[in-house]
């Protein structure tokens, strides 16, 4: 059985659970909006299923629900943010309008945040700039969950990277992917439900490749594409580290303990019209040409207008927020 929510109903449902778990109203609204956005984009693993991690972290003090992000401007085109142990979404929300204005004024602008819980759906941080005409790139890290080429223990988080660009018509091009062979939430779900992993996704605690998701939970994920994927993960790690955040090896876990992972988030926003006024039009024509050749264009599928949650997930969220 499932329960159907409109977008507004889903935001209020999520915000209510977050407030009950200890989030301030501002943090609850910010995270609820991002949670619903992920669901509407078809990213359920970063939506209400992941909200349970936030609710547990609020109760167990890995997230400071009352934290107020501190924003500074170290350079005209830069915004720095210290999340101070709170959520990543609130700091970005507070800086978003300013980031867009600086990108328009200077051609590009940068948002650098440290000290947050995990960032949730990374695509949200580039999709929103793209919806107002900006090209955006985002990188983030977190606790070590993935082994690099040659390592037998976790050294990086799944270190996702996201990119979005705006055509003059239709939804943005949006790429949002982990540098691991699969997302950690997918691994965890398989470990709960059972069933084998595809080869090349993970290693066990002895550093040997495994198709057992439970053994992988005690070991580490692997990067996609071997050494090439690991190189991209390292690039993301360095970009996230530019913010002053914890390296993944130093980040406390997100699912137990009482300390924030202290994750980093870097977002670069570029106004393409400054250097190429016709770029949005040219991008649309290029995407249409690629689609005619059978190329899948990520981010271009239709956005849902409602959310359906299983009764079990709905009850878990209600219970976790109580």
C-alpha positions in Angstrom: 0.0 0.0 0.0 1.1 3.5 -0.7 0.2 7.0 0.4 0.0 9.8 -2.2 1.2 13.4 -1.5 1.1 16.6 -3.5 4.5 18.4 -3.5 3.2 20.9 -0.9 1.8 18.1 1.3 5.1 16.2 1.1 7.1 19.3 2.1 4.9 19.8 5.2 5.1 16.1 6.1 8.9 16.1 5.9 9.2 19.4 7.7 6.9 18.3 10.5 9.0 15.1 11.1 12.2 17.2 11.0 10.9 19.7 13.5 9.8 16.9 15.8 13.3 15.4 15.6 15.0 18.7 16.7 15.4 20.8 13.5 14.8 24.5 13.6 11.9 25.7 11.4 14.4 27.1 8.8 16.4 23.9 8.7 13.3 21.8 8.5 11.9 23.8 5.6 15.2 23.8 3.7 15.7 20.0 4.0 12.1 19.2 3.4 12.2 21.2 0.1 15.4 19.4 -1.0 13.9 16.0 -0.1 10.8 16.6 -2.1 12.8 18.0 -5.0 14.8 14.7 -5.1 11.7 12.6 -5.1 10.1 14.7 -7.9 13.2 14.2 -10.0 13.0 10.5 -9.6 15.9 10.3 -7.1 14.1 8.4 -4.4 17.4 7.1 -2.8 18.2 10.8 -2.0 14.6 11.6 -1.0 12.4 10.3 1.8 14.5 7.1 2.2 17.5 9.2 2.9 15.4 11.5 5.2 15.5 8.7 7.7 19.3 9.2 8.0 18.7 12.9 8.7 16.1 12.2 11.4 18.3 9.7 13.1 21.2 12.2 12.9 19.1 14.9 14.5 18.1 12.7 17.4 21.6 11.5 18.0 23.2 14.9 17.6 25.2 14.3 14.5 23.3 17.2 13.1 22.9 20.4 15.2 19.3 21.2 14.3 19.6 24.7 15.6 22.9 25.6 13.8 22.9 28.8 11.9 25.3 28.9 8.9 27.9 31.7 8.8 28.4 33.3 5.4 31.4 35.4 4.5 32.8 36.9 1.2 36.5 36.3 1.0 36.6 37.7 -2.6 34.0 39.5 -4.8 33.1 36.3 -6.7 33.3 33.9 -3.7 30.9 33.0 -0.9 32.2 31.0 2.0 29.9 29.2 4.4 30.5 27.4 7.7 27.5 25.1 8.3 28.6 24.7 11.9 27.5 21.1 12.2 24.1 21.7 10.6 22.7 20.7 7.2 24.2 21.6 3.9 21.0 22.7 2.3 20.3 25.6 4.7 23.7 27.3 4.0 23.2 27.0 0.2 19.6 28.3 0.4 20.9 31.3 2.3 23.6 32.0 -0.3 21.6 31.0 -3.5 20.3 34.4 -4.5 23.6 36.1 -3.8 25.5 33.4 -5.7 23.3 34.0 -8.8 23.7 37.7 -8.6 27.5 37.5 -8.4 27.6 35.1 -11.3 25.7 37.6 -13.4 27.9 40.5 -12.2 31.3 38.7 -12.6 30.5 36.0 -15.2 31.1 33.3 -12.6 30.8 32.8 -8.8 31.8 30.2 -6.3 30.1 28.8 -3.2 32.4 26.9 -0.7 30.9 25.3 2.4 32.4 23.3 5.1 31.2 21.6 8.3 27.9 20.1 7.3 26.2 16.7 7.4 26.0 14.9 4.0 24.7 17.1 1.2 21.8 14.9 0.0 20.9 15.0 -3.7 23.9 16.9 -5.2 22.0 17.6 -8.4 19.8 20.0 -6.5 22.8 22.4 -6.1 23.3 22.6 -9.9 19.7 22.2 -11.1 18.6 25.4 -9.3 21.3 27.6 -10.9 20.6 26.1 -14.3 16.9 26.9 -13.9 17.8 30.6 -13.8 20.2 30.4 -16.8 23.5 29.4 -15.2 25.9 26.6 -16.0 26.9 24.9 -12.7 29.3 22.3 -11.3 29.2 20.9 -7.8 31.5 18.5 -5.9 31.1 17.1 -2.4 32.6 14.5 -0.1 31.9 12.8 3.2 33.0 9.8 5.4 35.2 7.3 3.7 33.1 4.5 2.1 35.1 3.7 -1.1 38.4 2.1 -1.8 40.6 3.7 -4.5 42.6 1.7 -7.0 45.3 -0.2 -5.1 43.8 0.4 -1.7 42.0 -2.4 0.4 40.2 0.0 2.8 37.9 3.0 2.3 39.7 6.2 1.6 37.1 8.4 -0.1 33.3 8.9 0.2 31.3 8.1 -2.9 32.4 11.6 -3.9 29.7 12.5 -6.3 30.0 15.2 -9.0 27.1 17.1 -10.6 26.8 19.4 -13.6 23.9 21.3 -15.1 23.5 23.5 -18.2 20.4 25.5 -19.4 19.0 25.2 -22.9 16.7 28.0 -24.0 13.7 25.7 -23.9 12.9 22.7 -21.7 14.5 21.4 -18.5 18.3 21.6 -17.9 20.8 19.1 -18.9 21.6 17.5 -15.5 24.4 15.0 -14.7 24.5 13.8 -11.1 26.6 10.7 -10.3 28.8 9.1 -7.7 32.3 8.2 -8.5 31.7 4.8 -6.8 30.3 1.9 -8.9 27.0 2.4 -7.1 25.6 4.7 -4.4 26.1 3.7 -0.8 22.3 3.9 -0.2 21.8 1.3 -3.0 24.4 -1.0 -1.4 22.7 -0.6 2.0 19.3 -1.4 0.5 20.6 -4.5 -1.1 22.2 -5.6 2.2 18.8 -5.2 3.9 16.9 -7.1 1.2 19.5 -9.6 0.2 20.6 -10.6 -3.3 24.0 -10.5 -5.0 25.9 -7.4 -6.1 27.2 -7.2 -9.7 30.9 -8.0 -9.9 33.2 -5.1 -9.5 31.0 -3.1 -7.2 32.7 -3.7 -3.8 35.3 -5.5 -1.7 35.0 -7.2 1.7 36.9 -6.3 4.8 39.8 -8.4 3.7 40.1 -6.3 0.5 38.8 -9.1 -1.8 36.1 -8.4 -4.4 32.7 -9.6 -3.2 29.1 -9.9 -4.6 27.7 -10.3 -1.0 26.2 -6.9 0.0 26.5 -7.7 3.7 30.2 -8.4 3.3 30.5 -5.2 1.2 29.0 -3.2 4.1 31.9 -4.4 6.2 34.4 -3.6 3.4 34.2 -0.8 0.9 32.7 0.3 -2.4 34.8 0.4 -5.5 35.2 3.3 -7.9 33.6 3.0 -11.3 36.1 2.4 -14.1 39.0 1.3 -11.8 41.9 3.7 -11.7 40.1 6.3 -13.9 37.1 6.5 -11.6 39.4 6.7 -8.6 41.2 9.6 -10.2 37.9 11.5 -10.6 37.1 10.7 -6.9 40.4 12.2 -5.9 39.7 15.3 -8.0 36.3 15.6 -6.2 38.0 15.1 -2.8 40.4 18.0 -3.5 37.6 20.3 -4.8 35.6 19.5 -1.6 38.7 20.0 0.5 39.2 23.5 -0.9 36.4 24.5 1.3 38.4 23.7 4.5 36.1 20.6 5.2 37.3 17.3 6.5 39.0 14.9 4.2 37.0 11.7 3.8 39.6 9.8 5.9 39.0 12.2 8.8 35.2 12.5 8.5 33.2 10.9 11.3 30.5 8.5 10.0 27.1 9.8 9.0 25.1 6.9 10.4 26.4 6.5 14.0 28.2 8.4 16.7 27.6 11.9 17.8 29.9 14.0 15.5 29.1 15.6 12.2 30.9 14.3 9.1 32.0 17.9 8.5 31.5 17.5 4.7 32.6 19.9 2.1 30.5 21.3 -0.8 31.9 23.4 -3.7 29.5 24.9 -6.3 30.7 26.9 -9.3 28.1 29.0 -11.2 28.9 30.4 -14.6 26.7 32.9 -16.6 27.2 31.6 -20.2 25.7 34.7 -21.7 28.7 36.7 -20.7 30.9 34.9 -23.2 28.4 33.3 -25.5 25.0 35.1 -25.6 23.5 32.4 -27.9 24.8 29.5 -25.8 21.3 28.4 -24.4 19.9 28.2 -28.0 23.0 26.4 -29.3 22.8 23.9 -26.4 19.1 23.1 -27.1 19.9 22.4 -30.8 22.9 20.2 -29.8 20.8 18.2 -27.3 18.1 17.7 -29.9 20.6 16.5 -32.4 22.1 14.0 -29.9 18.6 12.8 -29.0 17.9 12.1 -32.7 21.1 10.0 -32.8 19.7 7.9 -29.9 21.8 9.5 -27.1 20.2 9.6 -23.7 20.3 13.1 -22.3 20.2 13.1 -18.4 17.9 15.4 -16.6 15.5 15.9 -19.6 12.8 13.5 -18.5 9.5 14.9 -17.1 9.3 16.0 -13.5 6.7 14.2 -11.4 3.9 16.3 -9.9 3.2 14.1 -6.9 4.9 11.6 -4.6 3.9 8.2 -3.5 5.5 6.7 -0.4 5.0 3.2 0.9 3.0 2.8 4.1 6.1 1.3 5.8 8.3 4.3 4.8 5.6 6.7 5.9 5.3 5.1 9.3 9.1 4.9 9.7 9.4 8.7 9.1 6.5 9.4 11.5 8.1 7.2 14.1 11.6 8.6 13.5 10.4 12.2 13.9 8.4 11.4 17.1 
